[in-house]
Amino acid sequence: MARHRTQAVTLSDVARRAGVSVATASKALNDRGEVAPATRERVLKAASELSFQPNALARGLISGRTRTIGLLTDELGGRFSMPILLGAENALGNEQMSVLLCDARGDAIRRQHYIRTLLARRVDGFIVLGDSNDIRPSLTRDIPVPVVYVYGESADPDDVSLLADDEGGARLAAEHLVALGRRRIAHVTGPHSYRAARDRVTGLRAVLEEHGLPLAGREPLYGEWSQRWGRHAAHILLSAEPEVDAVFCGNDQIASGVAQTLLELGRRIPDDVAIVGYDNWEDFATDCRPPLTTVDLNLEQLGASAVMHLFSALDGTPSHGVLRQPCRLVVRESTGPAAPPGQ
């Protein structure tokens, strides 16, 4: 007799259909390693045929896990938070795990409240998302489950911290400009207090030194992460270094501002001056005239990588130390071969 539509399919039904014990069916559905591949396939087929939906609470009681992750951020509305969160959520969703998201808004009291709240919900682990690539105090001592830090380096070297490789990203930008024949390369960036700004300067200087080139203007122009600063800095730069033929900018907003001033002053982009931005923020990079060559931080992949390292920790093989994810260069029309002499 056909099963009544409102009658729930149980694990016992799946086990009976597959011809195995309930314990074996449970192990197969929870991907436990002690089940033979042929048996696992038979159980999965039976579950599919019966449209079996495992009870998350019961499965958690059996495995000791709730299949829920706490994701703690300090700046939910920040430019970098959303892509990282999207990458993490996609990776967790692929594993049929749930996310509890809390925004501490940079407040230590709120942060501790959310840690207690998430632990009361029996989350299996934490992903702690920073608002910059900078060093932050470790929270691990207050959290008795695995913790992964992303886009923010824990001060405890025993923790695992996943960062975007800002120095490596700057090297990509500088090597691109040098390969195009640019020899008077300047740098306009954000506040010196930002570690990301300092790391990008380090990467740029290293490439210039390898090729025996000075930094145009001798020193980077530090300022704000804004178009306004980019416009102002371009005036300062051209007054001091009228022969500059390339500008590497600390972000796409600055690059967009630099481009505006260069065009207003009659400089052709990229013929006279090539421009490279940073972040691949499409609102600025693609709307800039001309569209910006820029460095992409691969933020969604950074979020997905944080989930993979958390899974490894949950499986008993935690990572430690700082792991820097490579960036990639996105080439658009703001860079190109230098015009031949005399043209």
Stockholm file with secondary structure:
# STOCKHOLM 1.0

chainA/1-343         MARHRTQAVTLSDVARRAGVSVATASKALNDRGEVAPATRERVLKAASELSFQPNALARGLISGRTRTIGLLTDELGGRFSMPILLGAENALGNEQMSVLLCDARGDAIRRQHYIRTLLARRVDGFIVLGDSNDIRPSLTRDIPVPVVYVYGESADPDDVSLLADDEGGARLAAEHLVALGRRRIAHVTGPHSYRAARDRVTGLRAVLEEHGLPLAGREPLYGEWSQRWGRHAAHILLSAEPEVDAVFCGNDQIASGVAQTLLELGRRIPDDVAIVGYDNWEDFATDCRPPLTTVDLNLEQLGASAVMHLFSALDGTPSHGVLRQPCRLVVRESTGPAAPPGQ
#=GR chainA/1-343 SS CCCCTTSCCCHHHHHHHHTSCHHHHHHHHTTCTTSCHHHHHHHHHHHHHTTCCCCHHHHHHHHTCCCEEEEEESCTTSTTHHHHHHHHHHHHHHTTCEEEEEECTTCHHHHHHHHHHHHHTTCSEEEEECSSSSEECCCGGGCSSCEEEESSEESSTTSEEEEECHHHHHHHHHHHHHHTTCCSEEEEESCTTCHHHHHHHHHHHHHHHHTTCCCTTSSCEECCSSHHHHHHHHHHHHHHCTTCCEEEESSHHHHHHHHHHHHHTTCCTTTTCEEECSSCCHHHHTTSSSCCBEEECCHHHHHHHHHHHHHHHHTTCCCCEEEEECCEEECCTTCCCCCCTTC
#=GC SS_cons         CCCCTTSCCCHHHHHHHHTSCHHHHHHHHTTCTTSCHHHHHHHHHHHHHTTCCCCHHHHHHHHTCCCEEEEEESCTTSTTHHHHHHHHHHHHHHTTCEEEEEECTTCHHHHHHHHHHHHHTTCSEEEEECSSSSEECCCGGGCSSCEEEESSEESSTTSEEEEECHHHHHHHHHHHHHHTTCCSEEEEESCTTCHHHHHHHHHHHHHHHHTTCCCTTSSCEECCSSHHHHHHHHHHHHHHCTTCCEEEESSHHHHHHHHHHHHHTTCCTTTTCEEECSSCCHHHHTTSSSCCBEEECCHHHHHHHHHHHHHHHHTTCCCCEEEEECCEEECCTTCCCCCCTTC
//
